[in-house]
C-alpha cells in the first residue's frame, strides 16, 4: 500500500511538472517544431535532412526554350541532428522520502534546469549561426536599434511575419527604459516603467527577455585579407562521394583562404568585406541592397594566426559561375577580389542579442524508449510545445534509496542562417 501511494504521489508531481514546464520554454515556443518517429532517427544515426524553401528565377519574352533547357529548380536541404541529451538526476533515502515537499522541490529544480537547457540551446543556435550582424556603437535604445535589424531583413527579402528577438537583461531593460519615456503610446510606457517589460512589438519584432545569453569575444587588433580571388560558391542538392555514392550536400558553409597579418581569428567572429565590394541582395528580386553582406566564421580549418583557411556562413553565392542554382540562391552582388580587406564587426566583447524569423529555426523533439517491464518505473509526457519529458525511478533496497532521473532529448537546427542575426551594442 505504501509503494502504491508513493507511485501515486510521484505521478501527480510529474504531471504538475509537465503542466508548468511549458511556461518556462520561452525560446522553443518561438521556433518551428519538426516531429519524426524515434525509429526513423535511429535508422539514420539521429540525423535527417530538412528541405528549405526553393527560390525560383524568371525571364522575359514569350520564348522560354532556353529556360526549359536549363536545369530545374534546385532543392537544397540541411542536416538536422538530435544533438542534445539532457537529464537531471536525484537520490532520496528512506528518511527523506517521508517528506513529499522534498520530492516536489527536486522535480521543480529538474524542470527549471531542463527548461533552461532547451532555452539556451535554441538561443545559442540563433546567436552563433545567424549571419545578419547589426553593429551599434552605442548602448541599447530601443526602436532605432531594431529598426535597423528590421530594415536588414526587409532588404534581404525575409518574411515580415513572426519575427522574434531575444535580449539580454541589460539591453532589454535599456530598451524598456526608452519605451517608458514615451508618453503618447497609451499604457505601454507604464508597463515598461513599472515592470521593465516591453509589452509590445518593436519594429516588427516580438521581444523576449533572457536571463542568460551567449557572449561574443572581441576581434580587436586583427588584420586579415582574402588570399585569392574567385571565392564563389555553387549550391547543389547533392554531392558525389569518392566511392561514387550520391549524398545530400550541406550548403550553409564555404571554406575560403585568408591571410592574417596581425592578431588571431576565432570561431564566431563576424565580418564584412571592406569598400562595399560584396553587398547583400534581396533573396527573391536579387536587387542590390547597398549594404555589405555580413558573414560569421563557423570553423577554423587550417591556421588562425597566419595564412590558412576558415569556414564561413553564408557562402558567397555571386552567380559568377552562371549555373541555375547560383542564380536561384544568389545572395551577394559580386565576389571579392584577391587582397580584399576583411573588416571585423565584433570589436568589443559584448553579450549577443539574437533575432530570427520563426520558420528559420526548428526544434526537433525526441524521446528514449525505456521498457516498462525492466524493473524501472517510467512516466513519459509531452508538453503543448512538443517537448517530451521522461521520468524513470526505482528503489535500491540495499540502501533504501530512491534513484530517479528526468530526461529530455531534442535537436535544434538553423535551417536558414541568412534569416537570423545578432545585435551587438557598444562596439567601437
N, C-alpha and C positions, 0 to 999 in steps of 0.2 A: 504494500500500500504506500509506503514511504517513497519507494522508487517511482511508482506511477505518479505520485504527487509531484515529485521533483521534475519528472519529464514534462508534466503539465505546466509547471511554473516556468521552466526554461522555454517551452514552446510559446507561451504568452509573451515572455520577454523578447524572444526572437521576432515575433510578429510585430511587437512595438518598435523594435529596432528597424525592421523593414519599412514600416509605415513612415517613420521620421527620417529615414536615410535619404529619400528624395529631396527633402528640404535643404540638405547641405550640398547637393550636387549642382552648384552654380554653373560650372563650366559645361558639364556633359549635357545639360538641358539646352544648351545654345549651340550645339553642333548636330549634324545629322547622325542617325543611327543606321547601322547595317547589321542585319541578323543573318546568320548562316548556321547550319547544324554543326554540332561538335564533330560529327562523323566526317563531314566534308573538310573541316580544318585538319583533322588527324591525318586524312589521306593526302593532304597537300603540305604536310610538315608545318602546319599552322601559318601558312602564307597563301593568300589568294590574290588574284589580280582584279582590281576595280577599274572599270572603264570611266573615262571622263568625257564631258560633252564635246562633241565634234564641232569644228569650225569649218564652214563652207566658203568657197570662193564664187565669184560671179564674173561674167564677161559681157561685152557689148555685142550688138548685132544679131541678125536672125540666124546666121550660120554658126552653129556650135560644134562643128565637126572636130575641130582641134581640141575642144574641151572634152568631148566624148572619148577621144583617143588617148587622153592623158589618164593617169591612174585615178581611181575613185578616191573618195574621201578617206583619210587615214584615221582609224580608230585607235587612240592611244589609251594606255592603261597604266596603273601604278600598283606596286605590290603592297598589300596590307597584311600585317602580321599580328598575331596575338602575342604581344611583346611584354605584357605586364602580368605577373603572377604575385598578387599581394595577399598577405594573410596577417592576422593578429591573433596571438595565442594567449591562453590563460590557464592557470592552475588554481584549484580551490581544494583545500583539505577538508576533512570531515568537520572540523570546528568552524571554519569559515562558511561552510555550506549552511550553517544554521541561520545565516542572515541573508534573506533574499535581496536586500538592498545592495549587498556586495556584488552579487551576480549581476544585478541590473547596472551597477556602475561600471563593471568590467565590459559588459556588452555595449554600453553607451560610449565608452572610451574607444572600443574597437570600431564602432560605427564612425566616430569622429575621425579616427586616423585613416580608415579606408576611404572615406569620402574625400578627405584631404589629398590622399594619394591620387585619386581619379582626377580631381580638380587640377592638381599640379601637373599631371601627365598631359592633360589637354592644353593647359596654359603654356607649358614649356614647348609643346609641339608648335603652337601658333607663334610663340616668341622666337624659337630657334629656326623655324623653316619658312616663316613668312618673309617674302622678299622685298615688299614695298617698305622703304625706310623714310620716315619723316623726321628730319633733324631740326630741333628747336634750340636756339641759343639762349632762350630764356626759360624760366620756370613755367609750370603748367598754369594756364589762364582760362582754359575752357573752350569757348566756341572758336576762337581764332586758330587754336591748335587743330581741332577736329574738323574744321572747315577745310584745312589743307589736306588732311587724310581723305576726306570725302571727295575733294577735287581730284586727288591722285587716282582714286578708284573709278570715279566718273570718266576721267580721261582715258583710262585703260579698258573701259567697257565692262566693268564689274557690275553685276546686278545691284540696283539701288535698294532692293528689298532685303530684309533680315541681316542687316549689318550689325556687328557686335564689337564692343570694345571692353577690355578689362584693365582697370587702372590700379596701380599700387597705391597704398593708403595715402601717402603724402601728395601724390599727384591728383588723386581723386578728391581729397579734401580741398586742395587748392582750386580745382575746377568748381567744386560745390561753393567755395567762398566767393568765386566770381559770380556765380548764379545768385547767391544770397544778396549781392549788392545791387541787383537789378530790381527795380520797384514797379515794373509795368507788366509783369507776367503772372498776374493773379496770385495764387497761393504757392507757386513753385519756390520763390525766394524764401518764404517762411520755412518750408520743409528743409531746404538747403541750409538755412541758418540754424535751425533747432536741432536737426538730426544729422547734419553733414551728409545729406542724401540727395543725389541727383535723380529726382523723381520724374525724369523726362528724357527723351532722346536729345542728343546734341549733334547737330549737323547730319542727322540721319543715322546715327549710331545709338543703339541701346547700350547704356553704360552700366558696368558692373564694378564693384569694389572687391579687390583681392587683399587678403591679409598676408600674402606671400608673393613672390614673383622672381623671375629669372633676372639676374644682374649682369649687365653687359660690361665686359672689361674694356679698357681704353686701348686704342691702336695709336698711341701717341709716339711721335718721332719715327714713324715707319715710312720709308720711301720705296715705292715699288713701281715698276713699269711692266707692260706687256712685252714679253720677249720677242715674239714674232707675229707677223700678220696672218690673215687667213683663218682666224679663230672663229669660225661659224659652225653652227650645229645643224644637222639634218635629222629631224624627227623620223621615227619609223615605228610601225606597230610591232614588228618582230625583229629578231636578230638571229643569225645562223652561228651556232657554236662550232668549235674545231672538229667535232665528230660528225658534223653535218646536220645535227638536230636543230629544229627551229623553236625558239622560245620567245615569250613576250619581252619587250625591251623597256627598260627604265628610262624615261625621257625628261626627268626633272633636273638632271645634273649634267655638267660638262667639265672636262678637265682642260685647263689652259696653262701655258707656260708663263712663268713670271720671273723677273729679276729683282731681287731685294738688295738695295744698296745700303740701307740702314734699318735697324730695328728687326723685329720678327713678326711675321703674320701669324694669326691664330684662327682656329675654328670659331665661327660666329662673327668675325669681323665683317663689317658692312661697308660697301664701297660703290663708287661710280667712276666712269672714265672721265677725265677732265676735258674741258673745252667742248662739251656737247657733241662729241663725235659718235655717240651711241645713245640716241634718245629712245624713250619708250614710245610705243604706238598703241592705238586703240585695237583691242583684240579682234573686233569684227571689221571695222572700216579700214584699218591699217593706217589711219591718219597720224602723222607726227604730232605728239603731244607738246613738243617743245621743251620737255623736261628730261633730264638724263635718266636712263634706266638704272635702277639700283640693284645690286647683287649682294649675296651673302656667301662667305666661304663655308662650305659644308664639310670639307675634309682636306687635310694636308697629305698630298700623295707622296711627294719627294721634296725635301728641303724646305725649311721655314725661314731661314735667315740668309739665303743666298739664291742662286739660280735653281729653280725647281718647278714643280707643278702643283696646282691646287684644284680641287673640285668645287665648282661654283653652282649656285642656283639663282635665277633660272639660267638655262643655256642661252647662248647668243644666237637667236634664230633671225637672221637678217634677210633670208631669201636669196643670198648670194649664189647658192647652187642652182636655184631655179626649179627645184623639184616641187610637185604639187603639195607635198606635206609641208615644205618650208613656207610656201605661200599661204597655206591654211593657218599655220601656227606662228607666223612671223610676229615677233614681239619687239624688235628694235629697227631703227632706221638704217643702220649701217654697221659694218664690222670695224672695230677699232684697229688702227694700223700698228705696225711694229714700233715699240718705244712709247706707245700711248701711256700717259701717266695715270696712275690709279689714285683716286682721292678717297681716303677713308672718312666715314661719316661718324663712327663711334670714337670721338676724340677725347671724351671724358667718361670715366666709369660711371654708370648710372643704371637704375632699375629700368626694366623694359615694360612698356605698356602695349600688349598685343591687340590687334584688331583684325577682323576677318569677316567674310561673307559666310553665312551659316553652312551652305552646301559645300564649301571648300574643305571642310574638316569632317571626318567621320569617326565616331567611336564604335567599336565592334565588341559587343558583349559576348562572353562565352562562359562556360562553366565546366567544372570537373564532373566526372561520373564516378560516384562512390557507391559500391554495392551496399544495399541496406541490410544484407544478411552477413556482413563481415564482422559483426560484433561491435559495431560503432553506431551510435545514434546519429542520424543525418537529417537535417532540415534544409530545404532549398526554397528560395523565394525570389521573385523578380519584381523590381520596382516599376513604377509607372514610366520612368525614363529608360527602361530596358536593361538596367544593370542587375546582374544576378549575384546574390549572396548565398553562400553555403556554410552552414554551421555543422560541425561534427564534434562529438564528445564521447568519452567513455570513462568509467570509474576503474582506477587501478586499485585492486583490493589489497595489494601488498602495502600500500601507503595510505589507503583511503583518500586518494587524491583524484579529484575530477579534472581530467585534462581535456581542454577544448580549443577549438580554433574557428575563426571566421575567415572565409576565403572569398576573393573576387578575382576573376580572370577576364582580361579585356585587352583590346588593342586600340591604338589611335593612329590614324593616317591623315596626312595633309595631302589631299588629292590634287589641289591646285594652289601651290605656293604663291603664284602670282596674284591670287585673290586674297592674300593675307599679308599683314605687315606689322611694323612696330613703330611706336612713337618714342623718341629719345629726347629728354629735356636736358637743359643746362649744358649743352655741347658748345665748344668753342668754335 
